[in-house]
């Protein structure tokens, strides 16, 4: 048997593409704005989402939100980005939605004409606009165009682009904050040094002219120029003594902290900074007083009037006023909370990024190449790895980052892959490879995916050991299927749910089986085949078979005739999407069944003729017997001699017995012919039982047997049933009891089951108990079979046809019971009982 082979081209999943792209743009954004870096980012995002064009429309900080300019763009069809993005602005409604953080994402066919009227001119079939926004700070939007089809961008694409836009927004805020702080820092630093020089000159002038001036008159020592510097700078400028007491501070402090100048002057710095920063500030003051520190730069958290805290970057300078020794501290504080908050967001983003990495069950790693003097790669150095990689290599990140790949991996496992890694890095060709990794007690199959990303080699290792084991087990199963198929003596195929032939045995091959062929065609399931069988049968089989393939159930045993041959078609579900389809030649079996059916029909006809004959002979047999019995009755009324009287008694007795036998045989024939009928009428159950007891009394008296009747007094109503058939059953059971009992007593019990009765129904139990010879347990199993007695010798001793109990059991069922039950023990007697569900008659 042969097997189907298929080659599956491996490729990066969407998730891996998104992951690599986000790493790439995050790396570029950290470098701020170098030449064309936004163009590179937009190209990467467009390639990841299969877009034909991508554009960044930026909103200026001081302009209205609907005033945007094209900052950067990329278009695969034209080098002129402004031409590709000639739809520079969206409608006013769209811009408002974007500024509120809403994403515009629609197919062209669903867009309003006033929104995207010109898109058709550029052959754009779908479009998405994503706001560049973070914490309600709107910086513009990204637009991506697709000309590949009218299908909307996938939800995964939208989420990916939102993440990228958020990264860009955070980067813009960080860069703007950084630029503002840098500009302010440079301006302040230049101004500060100018003012320091002026302050020094002023100090010398004051010293020479008014040496006795007290320290608390600092404002009087400031000229108008210093006052202008103090009040107009956009940073907090203050003067404290060497113990940290505020001597003066500018009004800008209110913009940052909410405190007015008057609320701070004369108070200590320690009243406003958080306790954890007090030791740092105390140390600075101590070193300044000792003349060891002229300038200090540090950050502290300052409490605002509202109870919040702000990050302040402090620059303290020691200055002298009345002498050469430092006596005061001039400080400049700028608010860096925005920068620190942005940094915290970046740290959280980085933490989320590493959280995603660590949540992956695949080992994810990044390496940078190590070159020799000739720029040849001789090794790779670990840069990053997730927790799955730590577990795989049984080492922590700290043990691997910055270390050699070749030195920290088992040589037997890595040396065969190293050349592949080098080739991937140098040629930027993705690597897909399955590798048997053996390390310590591990023996794993890993699917290796490696790709160059900028100056790094990013690698993903997926554990496919279970899959390889499943493939091995599947191969073993296919081998077993091969042996199984070849052992079958008829054409057999393994097919999938699409009816494609996956494997076949030699017999099927001899009649034309081919791989990947529709199996319905193999056995002539085409128009020629359909013309040779009934259309309804064929359609039924194919309908059921196709349902079987879809649902994984089984359908079998469809037989069709093709000329003089008969075939039995079978379709069995093996497992998963695998089915066994085989055809059995049943021509000979069909012929044998036809012969058996013919013979069986002849037997049935013979039995029917026999039963018909016996039914027709019932009148002819009963009439002469009734005449004989009638004349015997008449003769018994005449005067006869002793010997003649005995002869007459024997004639009467034998005639009655013969009539009973004839009646049993005819009743049994009627039962087999299903012609036995029940005639329901209302009667008194008590009167019927008393009549039966009277008829059986003579037989009991002849054998000195005590016949007892127990009749339930709760049966105070007539019943509706066939009185003659019920009498026949009870007489038969009583006669058997008398026949097989030599001494003792016979009880006839009639009881009402009060739990089962209703207003119109009554369950009555009939029970005949004797103290006769009893019946063996094994014989009880065949007791109600026709022509069977408890012992063959009993026929000779007691007589009878063996039909009485069979007829009685059938009559009981017709009367509404289940069957006659028997409880008996050899030598201890027997108990025959049954229950009948009567319809109630009138009350007595």
VOGU-3710 file (C-alpha; in Angstrom, 3 decimals, decimal comma):
1> xxxxxxxxxx> 0,000/0,000/0,000  1,232/3,500/-0,809  0,779/6,688/1,118  -0,043/10,237/0,076  2,741/12,805/0,565  2,209/16,543/0,924  4,650/19,404/1,373  3,436/22,217/3,596  5,247/25,541/3,136  6,037/26,972/6,554
11> xxxxxxxxxx> 5,671/30,680/7,106  5,536/33,268/9,843  2,205/33,606/11,632  0,460/36,966/11,889  1,347/37,109/15,572  5,054/36,681/14,845  4,900/39,416/12,164  3,177/41,805/14,591  5,666/40,942/17,326  8,704/41,564/15,114
21> xxxxxxxxxx> 7,251/44,817/13,725  6,472/46,242/17,186  10,031/45,456/18,307  11,340/47,211/15,203  9,318/50,412/15,601  9,985/50,519/19,351  13,705/50,357/18,600  13,424/53,181/16,058  11,263/55,364/18,292  13,832/55,182/21,086
31> xxxxxxxxxx> 16,310/56,911/18,758  13,897/59,847/18,330  13,707/61,566/14,959  16,545/60,676/12,671  16,216/61,224/8,948  13,227/59,397/7,515  12,590/57,185/10,531  8,824/57,810/10,385  8,854/56,694/6,735  10,531/53,432/7,749
41> xxxxxxxxxx> 7,989/52,886/10,508  5,043/53,481/8,181  6,505/51,098/5,607  6,925/48,380/8,265  3,339/48,823/9,463  1,995/48,776/5,893  3,884/45,581/5,039  2,645/43,895/8,213  -0,999/44,671/7,322  -0,724/44,202/3,522
51> xxxxxxxxxx> -1,491/47,887/2,902  -0,603/49,692/-0,324  -0,089/53,029/1,401  0,444/54,466/4,896  0,539/58,072/6,112  1,037/60,046/9,334  -0,985/63,274/9,592  0,352/65,245/12,573  -1,503/67,759/14,716  0,603/70,649/15,993
61> xxxxxxxxxx> 0,645/71,232/19,756  -0,695/74,769/19,587  -3,042/74,321/16,613  -6,665/73,172/16,596  -7,196/69,411/16,488  -8,630/69,586/12,990  -5,518/71,380/11,662  -3,191/68,593/10,499  -0,243/68,301/8,157  1,296/65,330/6,374
71> xxxxxxxxxx> 4,337/64,436/8,490  5,470/61,257/6,693  4,182/58,559/4,366  4,894/55,541/2,222  3,221/54,295/-0,981  4,154/51,226/-2,968  2,964/52,706/-6,291  4,568/56,139/-6,251  7,675/57,780/-4,838  5,761/61,030/-4,402
81> xxxxxxxxxx> 4,142/60,525/-1,007  2,090/63,699/-1,285  0,594/62,333/-4,524  -0,328/59,045/-2,825  -1,809/60,992/0,088  -3,531/63,700/-1,924  -6,563/63,091/0,269  -4,764/65,052/2,937  -7,640/65,587/5,337  -10,758/63,675/6,211
91> xxxxxxxxxx> -14,166/65,201/6,701  -14,817/67,343/9,747  -16,923/64,569/11,273  -14,148/62,004/10,819  -11,539/64,338/12,347  -13,737/64,901/15,391  -14,138/61,148/15,849  -10,406/60,604/15,494  -9,568/63,330/18,011  -11,815/61,511/20,507
101> xxxxxxxxxx> -9,857/58,306/20,092  -12,246/56,554/17,691  -10,918/54,345/14,888  -12,432/54,764/11,420  -12,536/51,396/9,723  -14,894/50,682/6,824  -15,113/49,233/3,358  -15,400/51,749/0,523  -18,780/50,349/-0,471  -20,109/51,211/3,006
111> xxxxxxxxxx> -18,597/54,697/3,319  -20,622/57,850/2,924  -19,942/59,769/-0,247  -19,118/62,956/1,639  -16,481/61,117/3,706  -14,456/59,132/1,198  -15,640/60,444/-2,161  -12,215/60,520/-3,796  -10,948/57,114/-2,694  -12,228/55,355/-5,795
121> xxxxxxxxxx> -9,997/57,603/-7,885  -6,974/55,965/-6,252  -8,364/52,403/-6,619  -8,524/52,117/-2,822  -11,074/49,514/-1,775  -10,751/49,732/2,008  -9,189/52,135/4,470  -8,487/52,473/8,160  -7,579/55,571/10,201  -6,108/55,088/13,688
131> xxxxxxxxxx> -5,708/58,012/16,134  -2,248/58,711/17,562  -3,426/59,425/21,088  -2,317/58,766/24,665  -4,143/59,848/27,830  -6,365/62,189/25,773  -3,284/63,869/24,236  -4,077/63,836/20,509  -1,132/64,007/18,081  -2,808/63,192/14,763
141> xxxxxxxxxx> -3,679/59,950/13,041  -2,282/57,131/10,894  -4,059/56,185/7,680  -3,617/52,853/5,874  -5,048/52,091/2,416  -5,692/48,685/0,866  -6,292/47,940/-2,806  -6,231/44,151/-2,524  -9,956/43,643/-1,908  -13,067/45,061/-0,297
151> xxxxxxxxxx> -12,711/42,978/2,849  -12,240/45,027/6,009  -9,019/44,924/7,943  -9,087/42,058/10,436  -9,654/42,749/14,129  -6,109/41,573/14,810  -4,828/44,183/12,305  -6,807/46,943/14,034  -5,497/46,010/17,496  -1,952/45,823/16,137
161> xxxxxxxxxx> -2,193/49,287/14,529  -3,687/50,742/17,729  -0,697/49,423/19,691  1,710/50,930/17,146  -0,120/54,291/17,229  0,044/54,314/21,019  3,800/53,699/20,894  4,201/56,637/18,501  2,059/58,866/20,755  4,151/57,998/23,826
171> xxxxxxxxxx> 7,345/58,628/21,864  6,084/62,036/20,659  5,144/63,084/24,198  8,468/61,930/25,551  10,357/63,727/22,800  8,350/66,945/23,194  8,888/66,921/26,931  12,534/66,189/26,479  12,965/68,978/23,905  11,163/71,507/26,081
181> xxxxxxxxxx> 13,218/70,588/29,099  16,443/70,672/27,147  15,622/74,097/25,666  14,576/75,411/29,041  17,660/73,941/30,643  20,002/75,576/28,147  18,256/78,942/28,406  18,142/78,790/32,173  21,730/77,683/32,441  22,953/80,624/30,323
191> xxxxxxxxxx> 20,708/83,043/32,131  21,706/81,575/35,456  25,406/82,052/34,842  24,781/85,606/33,675  22,809/86,359/36,800  25,385/84,690/39,024  28,064/86,972/37,617  25,828/89,969/38,094  24,986/88,794/41,612  28,654/88,452/42,456
201> xxxxxxxxxx> 29,329/91,949/41,163  26,353/93,230/43,128  27,581/91,486/46,257  30,993/93,116/45,969  29,383/96,504/45,416  27,192/96,094/48,492  30,157/94,901/50,524  32,241/97,909/49,579  29,473/100,477/50,068  27,402/99,064/52,968
211> xxxxxxxxxx> 29,313/96,342/54,747  27,013/96,443/57,796  23,851/95,418/55,914  22,055/92,520/57,646  21,269/89,217/55,775  17,500/89,627/56,017  17,613/92,601/53,644  18,366/90,383/50,615  15,512/91,803/48,534  16,954/95,265/49,058
221> xxxxxxxxxx> 20,239/94,061/47,586  18,638/92,907/44,382  18,600/95,333/41,550  15,768/95,534/39,098  17,600/93,284/36,646  17,862/90,409/39,140  14,252/90,969/40,140  13,241/90,623/36,511  15,188/87,330/36,279  13,624/86,118/39,491
231> xxxxxxxxxx> 10,054/86,799/38,424  10,046/85,983/34,715  11,926/82,684/34,458  9,835/79,567/33,738  11,545/77,595/36,472  11,418/77,780/40,260  14,284/79,977/41,525  14,859/80,253/45,268  17,412/81,185/47,913  17,811/79,349/51,216
241> xxxxxxxxxx> 20,174/79,614/54,102  22,571/76,815/54,931  19,940/75,106/57,094  17,424/74,881/54,250  15,189/77,795/55,287  13,616/79,615/52,325  14,764/83,236/52,210  13,243/84,060/48,854  11,452/82,285/46,010  9,897/83,432/42,734
251> xxxxxxxxxx> 6,182/83,381/41,968  6,469/80,552/39,402  6,417/78,141/42,344  2,664/78,606/42,487  2,312/77,238/38,936  4,079/74,015/39,931  3,124/73,419/43,575  0,058/75,596/44,171  1,781/77,366/47,081  2,139/81,132/47,013
261> xxxxxxxxxx> 5,501/82,745/47,727  4,280/83,942/51,145  3,333/80,359/52,139  6,853/79,084/51,528  9,206/81,904/52,609  10,555/81,428/56,153  9,653/77,711/56,061  12,140/74,863/55,707  12,714/72,770/52,614  12,056/69,743/54,822
271> xxxxxxxxxx> 8,446/70,876/55,271  7,778/70,235/51,580  9,918/67,315/50,411  8,961/63,704/51,075  10,633/62,093/54,124  12,656/59,628/52,059  14,520/62,545/50,432  15,357/64,337/53,715  18,649/62,457/54,312  19,879/63,388/50,820
281> xxxxxxxxxx> 19,103/67,074/51,303  20,619/67,088/54,812  23,853/65,618/53,461  23,975/68,284/50,729  23,549/71,073/53,317  26,229/69,578/55,535  28,758/69,413/52,692  27,868/72,964/51,578  28,411/74,345/55,082  31,789/72,652/55,196
291> xxxxxxxxxx> 32,773/74,267/51,914  33,066/70,859/50,184  30,224/71,345/47,735  29,634/74,303/45,431  27,085/72,681/43,098  24,645/69,800/43,590  22,268/68,195/41,064  19,591/65,707/42,182  15,872/64,922/42,020  13,368/65,048/44,824
301> xxxxxxxxxx> 9,611/64,648/45,218  7,945/67,898/46,348  4,529/67,975/48,008  2,012/70,264/46,324  -0,749/72,176/48,024  -3,356/69,692/46,749  -1,513/66,805/48,400  -0,024/65,421/45,218  3,680/65,158/44,502  5,812/66,413/41,636
311> xxxxxxxxxx> 9,281/65,414/40,501  11,706/68,355/40,655  15,205/68,368/39,229  17,274/70,523/41,608  20,453/72,492/40,839  21,845/74,117/44,008  24,758/76,602/43,963  26,528/77,898/47,071  26,965/81,699/47,081  28,595/84,225/49,403
321> xxxxxxxxxx> 27,032/87,514/50,334  28,908/89,155/53,165  32,093/87,163/52,935  33,969/84,781/50,713  32,570/81,753/52,550  29,210/80,370/51,322  26,395/81,701/53,404  23,411/81,003/51,178  22,226/78,577/48,526  20,809/79,643/45,197
331> xxxxxxxxxx> 18,629/76,913/43,689  16,843/76,301/40,421  14,142/73,602/40,259  12,377/72,434/37,132  9,360/70,158/36,915  10,330/66,808/35,342  7,129/64,958/36,303  6,043/64,690/32,684  9,346/63,102/31,694  9,262/60,697/34,623
341> xxxxxxxxxx> 5,643/59,748/33,920  6,516/59,095/30,296  9,483/57,018/31,398  7,182/55,073/33,731  4,798/54,429/30,852  7,703/53,186/28,768  8,796/50,966/31,622  5,270/49,585/31,954  5,146/49,057/28,210  8,461/47,261/28,409
351> xxxxxxxxxx> 7,168/45,208/31,338  4,062/44,315/29,311  6,303/43,380/26,408  8,360/41,073/28,596  5,142/39,761/30,145  3,945/38,740/26,689  7,302/37,114/26,059  7,193/35,175/29,317  3,593/34,077/28,770  4,591/32,322/25,564
361> xxxxxxxxxx> 5,183/28,591/25,769  7,708/28,918/22,940  11,322/29,754/23,709  11,989/33,248/22,284  15,542/34,601/22,104  17,522/37,394/20,529  21,232/37,389/19,639  23,721/39,822/18,202  26,570/38,571/16,045  30,215/38,510/17,110
371> xxxxxxxxxx> 32,697/39,304/14,309  36,403/38,655/13,943  38,896/41,086/12,400  37,766/40,118/8,916  34,098/40,875/9,703  33,269/37,195/9,708  30,668/35,928/12,191  32,367/33,599/14,665  29,710/33,527/17,362  26,452/35,011/18,593
381> xxxxxxxxxx> 25,958/36,795/21,890  22,775/36,445/23,956  20,715/39,663/24,158  17,282/38,522/25,354  15,427/35,344/26,288  12,080/34,573/27,893  11,236/32,214/30,752  10,423/29,352/28,358  13,974/29,613/26,999  15,377/29,614/30,546
391> xxxxxxxxxx> 13,480/26,419/31,254  14,554/24,821/27,993  18,270/25,521/28,518  18,120/25,116/32,304  19,807/28,504/32,857  18,754/31,927/34,082  18,864/35,051/31,933  21,696/36,501/34,007  23,798/33,445/33,165  23,311/33,865/29,416
401> xxxxxxxxxx> 22,816/37,536/28,477  26,064/38,915/27,137  27,564/35,428/26,920  28,560/33,285/23,937  25,960/31,114/22,237  28,497/28,419/21,349  29,928/28,242/24,853  26,613/28,067/26,655  24,813/25,484/24,536  25,545/21,818/24,054
411> xxxxxxxxxx> 27,884/21,579/21,068  26,180/18,480/19,712  22,916/20,379/19,572  24,105/23,736/18,255  26,972/23,087/15,895  24,684/21,725/13,188  22,545/24,882/13,421  25,241/27,550/13,706  25,970/27,687/9,968  22,237/27,993/9,316
421> xxxxxxxxxx> 22,039/30,935/11,741  24,968/32,674/10,040  23,378/32,161/6,627  20,064/33,561/7,914  21,720/36,661/9,372  23,987/37,417/6,413  21,316/36,898/3,743  18,232/38,008/5,720  16,528/34,743/4,714  14,138/33,298/7,356
431> xxxxxxxxxx> 15,091/29,868/8,692  12,591/27,090/9,352  13,981/23,837/10,607  13,108/20,914/12,907  15,874/19,886/15,255  16,253/16,976/17,675  17,493/18,679/20,856  19,189/16,426/23,410  20,351/17,940/26,671  20,793/16,117/29,976
441> xxxxxxxxxx> 17,658/13,975/30,335  15,733/15,901/27,650  15,130/14,518/24,184  12,919/17,015/22,383  11,946/17,875/18,858  12,080/21,641/18,330  10,739/23,641/15,413  13,320/26,386/14,904  12,240/29,711/13,360  14,942/32,350/12,980
451> xxxxxxxxxx> 14,894/35,735/11,240  17,197/38,727/11,094  15,772/41,824/12,751  17,902/44,947/12,266  21,260/43,976/13,778  19,905/41,048/15,771  18,981/37,437/15,150  15,529/36,678/16,617  14,768/33,018/17,202  11,637/31,070/18,185
461> xxxxxxxxxx> 11,790/27,454/19,361  8,519/25,519/19,522  8,324/22,149/21,242  6,789/19,776/18,682  7,737/16,554/20,470  4,109/15,597/20,975  3,345/16,346/17,349  6,293/14,234/16,190  5,162/11,425/18,468  1,659/11,747/17,027
471> xxxxxxxxxx> 3,110/11,595/13,517  5,033/8,477/14,483  1,920/6,877/15,933  -0,001/7,888/12,833  2,651/6,256/10,658  2,409/3,111/12,758  -1,348/3,216/12,378  -1,000/3,626/8,628  1,348/0,656/8,548  -1,214/-1,335/10,490
481> xxxxxxxxxx> -3,903/-0,136/8,109  -1,734/-1,301/5,236  -1,512/-4,803/6,699  -5,229/-4,740/7,490  -6,205/-3,630/4,002  -3,976/-6,196/2,316  -5,483/-8,934/4,479  -9,026/-8,203/3,307  -10,250/-10,524/0,527  -12,184/-7,767/-1,253
491> xxxxxxxxxx> -11,507/-4,274/-2,625  -10,885/-1,852/0,273  -9,891/1,823/0,437  -8,920/4,365/3,086  -10,486/7,719/2,234  -10,800/11,154/3,835  -13,941/13,183/4,386  -13,569/14,717/0,911  -13,815/11,207/-0,657  -10,153/11,349/-1,708
501> xxxxxxxxxx> -8,425/7,930/-1,798  -5,513/7,855/0,674  -4,622/4,170/0,511  -5,920/0,947/-1,046  -5,124/-2,743/-1,127  -3,905/-4,768/-4,074  -7,377/-5,947/-5,079  -8,643/-2,376/-5,266  -5,538/-1,432/-7,233  -6,250/-4,196/-9,731
511> xxxxxxxxxx> -9,672/-2,728/-10,478  -8,308/0,783/-10,987  -7,911/2,536/-7,633  -5,719/5,674/-7,812  -4,485/8,103/-5,160  -6,401/11,374/-4,732  -9,192/10,068/-6,960  -12,850/10,378/-5,955  -13,620/6,965/-4,449  -17,237/7,073/-5,696
521> xxxxxxxxxx> -15,900/6,526/-9,219  -13,978/3,355/-8,405  -16,994/1,041/-8,274  -18,771/2,756/-11,122  -20,624/5,395/-9,145  -21,103/7,490/-12,251  -23,941/7,932/-14,733  -23,320/4,459/-16,214  -23,554/2,911/-12,766  -26,612/4,918/-11,792
531> xxxxxxxxxx> -28,443/3,732/-14,909  -28,014/0,111/-13,819  -29,643/0,485/-10,397  -32,715/2,246/-9,116  -32,244/5,973/-8,820  -33,846/6,103/-5,354  -31,526/3,447/-3,885  -28,432/5,045/-5,355  -29,323/8,541/-4,184  -30,135/7,247/-0,712
541> xxxxxxxxxx> -26,738/5,613/-0,339  -24,771/8,580/-1,624  -26,760/10,961/0,597  -26,149/8,845/3,703  -22,513/8,280/2,792  -21,832/12,006/2,354  -23,545/12,690/5,681  -21,325/10,015/7,227  -18,195/11,742/5,903  -19,328/15,104/7,264
551> xxxxxxxxxx> -20,403/13,915/10,717  -17,918/11,078/11,287  -20,617/8,409/11,670  -20,828/5,111/9,785  -23,106/3,777/7,074  -22,934/0,261/5,733  -24,642/-2,483/3,809  -25,912/-0,880/0,648  -26,490/-3,649/-1,882  -26,826/-3,160/-5,605
561> xxxxxxxxxx> -27,080/-5,407/-8,615  -24,807/-4,949/-11,575  -25,896/-7,322/-14,355  -25,740/-10,799/-12,727  -23,485/-9,794/-9,801  -24,430/-8,448/-6,389  -22,211/-6,070/-4,357  -22,515/-4,954/-0,759  -21,050/-1,452/-0,248  -19,805/-0,417/3,220
571> xxxxxxxxxx> -18,459/2,842/4,653  -17,024/2,741/8,187  -15,595/5,589/10,283  -12,153/4,542/11,542  -10,931/7,658/13,429  -10,649/11,421/12,945  -11,118/12,089/9,194  -10,259/8,537/8,136  -12,871/6,153/6,692  -12,769/2,579/5,408
581> xxxxxxxxxx> -14,712/2,022/2,185  -15,006/-1,535/0,875  -17,157/-3,672/-1,423  -18,039/-7,336/-0,900  -19,135/-9,608/-3,744  -22,338/-11,198/-2,378  -23,457/-12,952/-5,572  -23,114/-16,491/-4,171  -24,541/-15,471/-0,813  -27,486/-13,898/-2,580
591> xxxxxxxxxx> -28,140/-17,119/-4,497  -28,032/-19,173/-1,272  -30,390/-16,755/0,481  -32,783/-16,952/-2,457  -32,837/-20,746/-2,201  -33,342/-20,593/1,569  -36,167/-18,075/1,181  -37,813/-20,328/-1,412  -37,575/-23,370/0,886  -38,813/-21,339/3,849
601> xxxxxxxxxx> -41,772/-20,151/1,825  -42,681/-23,725/0,988  -42,530/-24,668/4,687  -44,725/-21,718/5,620  -47,259/-22,674/2,983  -47,269/-26,304/4,246  -47,816/-25,167/7,850  -50,587/-22,856/6,761  -52,321/-25,692/4,903  -51,986/-27,909/7,970
611> xxxxxxxxxx> -53,468/-25,285/10,289  -56,240/-24,591/7,795  -57,037/-28,304/7,597  -57,250/-28,691/11,386  -59,449/-25,633/11,704  -61,773/-26,900/8,990  -61,927/-30,367/10,611  -62,993/-29,012/14,035  -66,704/-29,467/13,247  -66,254/-32,889/11,629
621> xxxxxxxxxx> -64,320/-34,184/14,644  -66,442/-32,698/17,408  -69,867/-33,670/15,971  -69,460/-37,478/16,075  -67,824/-37,307/19,496  -70,669/-35,234/20,875  -73,138/-37,820/19,409  -71,271/-40,682/21,074  -71,223/-38,845/24,396  -74,907/-37,954/24,025
631> xxxxxxxxxx> -75,962/-41,580/23,366  -73,790/-42,693/26,298  -75,682/-40,260/28,504  -79,016/-41,659/27,233  -77,946/-45,271/27,763  -76,819/-44,480/31,309  -80,409/-43,538/32,111  -81,661/-47,057/31,139  -81,472/-50,214/33,226  -78,242/-52,043/32,477
641> xxxxxxxxxx> -76,456/-54,980/33,976  -73,294/-54,446/35,998  -70,848/-55,330/33,254  -72,789/-53,275/30,655  -72,817/-50,270/33,015  -69,022/-50,460/33,337  -68,605/-50,645/29,562  -70,829/-47,604/29,172  -68,827/-45,651/31,799  -65,584/-46,394/29,967
651> xxxxxxxxxx> -67,131/-45,302/26,652  -68,257/-42,012/28,211  -64,946/-41,346/29,980  -62,856/-42,145/26,905  -65,089/-40,010/24,700  -64,782/-37,053/27,048  -60,987/-37,421/27,143  -60,847/-37,700/23,379  -63,046/-34,600/23,035  -60,689/-32,699/25,371
661> xxxxxxxxxx> -57,711/-33,743/23,262  -59,504/-32,699/20,064  -60,406/-29,330/21,605  -56,786/-28,765/22,708  -55,411/-29,583/19,270  -57,940/-27,351/17,533  -57,317/-24,492/19,994  -53,565/-24,819/19,443  -54,108/-24,748/15,684  -56,215/-21,621/16,064
671> xxxxxxxxxx> -53,466/-20,056/18,161  -50,864/-20,745/15,492  -53,218/-19,485/12,816  -53,932/-16,426/15,013  -57,656/-17,162/14,706  -58,350/-17,567/18,435  -60,746/-14,814/19,488  -61,832/-13,340/22,835  -65,506/-12,508/23,411  -65,871/-10,061/26,286
681> xxxxxxxxxx> -69,056/-9,878/28,361  -70,015/-8,940/31,897  -70,226/-11,806/34,412  -69,934/-12,595/38,103  -66,464/-13,795/38,987  -67,758/-15,491/42,176  -70,352/-17,521/40,281  -67,770/-18,594/37,697  -65,334/-19,762/40,390  -68,028/-21,661/42,254
691> xxxxxxxxxx> -69,012/-23,419/39,016  -65,417/-24,454/38,437  -65,116/-25,789/42,000  -68,300/-27,853/41,545  -66,980/-29,389/38,320  -63,646/-30,262/39,949  -65,175/-31,527/43,203  -66,029/-35,004/41,824  -62,445/-35,604/40,694  -61,062/-34,478/44,050
701> xxxxxxxxxx> -63,542/-36,651/45,942  -62,546/-39,700/43,887  -58,931/-39,262/45,088  -59,883/-38,122/48,629  -58,374/-34,654/47,988  -59,511/-31,603/49,933  -60,463/-28,761/47,499  -60,494/-25,309/49,153  -61,698/-21,993/47,732  -60,591/-18,601/49,111
711> xxxxxxxxxx> -62,435/-15,732/47,437  -61,633/-12,116/48,350  -64,828/-10,417/49,682  -63,548/-7,075/48,276  -64,456/-8,371/44,822  -68,026/-7,092/45,147  -68,511/-6,247/41,497  -68,910/-7,943/38,152  -66,052/-8,016/35,663  -65,933/-7,740/31,877
721> xxxxxxxxxx> -63,914/-10,413/30,091  -64,297/-13,780/28,279  -65,809/-16,047/30,945  -65,502/-19,231/28,844  -61,760/-18,761/28,188  -61,073/-17,884/31,845  -63,045/-20,978/32,895  -60,993/-23,055/30,412  -57,718/-21,845/31,982  -58,820/-22,404/35,588
731> xxxxxxxxxx> -60,288/-25,854/34,838  -57,090/-26,864/33,024  -54,918/-25,787/35,968  -57,277/-27,452/38,522  -57,460/-30,665/36,469  -53,615/-30,736/36,325  -53,504/-30,224/40,105  -55,967/-33,109/40,653  -54,152/-35,284/38,117  -50,697/-34,893/39,696
741> xxxxxxxxxx> -51,765/-34,877/43,361  -52,205/-38,212/45,146  -53,048/-36,922/48,627  -53,394/-33,686/50,549  -55,269/-30,606/49,460  -55,712/-28,232/46,517  -56,342/-24,513/47,050  -57,936/-22,067/44,621  -57,290/-18,489/45,774  -58,866/-15,440/44,143
751> xxxxxxxxxx> -57,588/-12,095/45,579  -57,897/-8,377/44,673  -54,741/-6,284/44,471  -55,972/-3,113/46,183  -52,789/-1,145/45,351  -53,234/-1,591/41,616  -56,978/-1,070/41,284  -58,633/2,128/40,027  -62,153/3,357/39,565  -62,713/1,340/36,402
761> xxxxxxxxxx> -60,016/-1,341/36,634  -59,353/-4,258/38,989  -56,208/-6,422/39,206  -57,232/-9,944/40,346  -54,753/-12,664/41,199  -55,700/-16,352/40,568  -53,626/-18,949/42,393  -53,859/-22,800/42,269  -51,755/-24,514/44,926  -51,394/-28,307/45,187
771> xxxxxxxxxx> -49,368/-30,807/47,231  -48,575/-33,020/44,291  -45,399/-34,457/42,785  -43,828/-31,045/41,981  -41,652/-30,080/39,005  -37,866/-29,968/38,659  -36,345/-26,468/38,148  -34,825/-27,379/34,776  -38,159/-28,746/33,514  -39,945/-25,560/34,543
781> xxxxxxxxxx> -38,089/-23,664/31,791  -39,882/-25,732/29,078  -43,161/-26,172/30,901  -45,172/-23,836/28,661  -43,700/-25,086/25,373  -46,109/-27,093/23,160  -46,136/-30,892/23,474  -43,887/-30,729/26,583  -44,550/-32,401/29,953  -42,408/-32,396/33,061
791> xxxxxxxxxx> -41,340/-35,966/32,353  -41,935/-38,153/29,307  -42,935/-41,012/31,608  -45,795/-38,902/32,940  -47,499/-39,062/29,578  -47,683/-42,786/29,887  -48,760/-42,629/33,518  -51,132/-39,639/33,549  -51,909/-39,146/29,872  -52,407/-35,823/28,093
801> xxxxxxxxxx> -51,111/-34,086/24,972  -48,819/-31,554/26,631  -50,785/-28,675/25,070  -52,882/-27,611/28,058  -50,407/-25,235/29,683  -49,339/-23,787/26,323  -52,969/-22,993/25,433  -53,695/-21,681/28,922  -50,641/-19,404/28,889  -51,692/-17,961/25,509
811> xxxxxxxxxx> -55,278/-17,475/26,686  -54,088/-15,634/29,798  -52,174/-13,193/27,583  -55,258/-12,616/25,456  -57,265/-11,956/28,621  -54,858/-9,177/29,646  -52,195/-10,860/31,749  -48,461/-11,214/31,238  -48,135/-14,969/31,592  -48,715/-17,865/33,998
821> xxxxxxxxxx> -46,039/-18,139/36,666  -44,932/-21,376/38,285  -43,209/-22,049/41,608  -42,568/-25,701/42,302  -40,269/-28,110/44,135  -40,130/-31,857/43,508  -42,099/-33,756/46,159  -43,532/-30,566/47,704  -46,186/-29,539/45,208  -46,668/-26,619/42,801
831> xxxxxxxxxx> -48,086/-23,101/42,743  -49,470/-21,759/39,424  -50,677/-18,130/39,444  -51,475/-15,255/37,124  -53,050/-11,788/37,309  -55,684/-10,283/35,023  -56,510/-6,613/34,690  -60,320/-6,672/34,458  -62,593/-3,876/33,381  -65,089/-3,387/36,229
841> xxxx> -68,833/-4,023/35,744  -71,757/-3,195/37,982  -71,494/-3,431/41,753  -73,116/-6,396/43,530
//
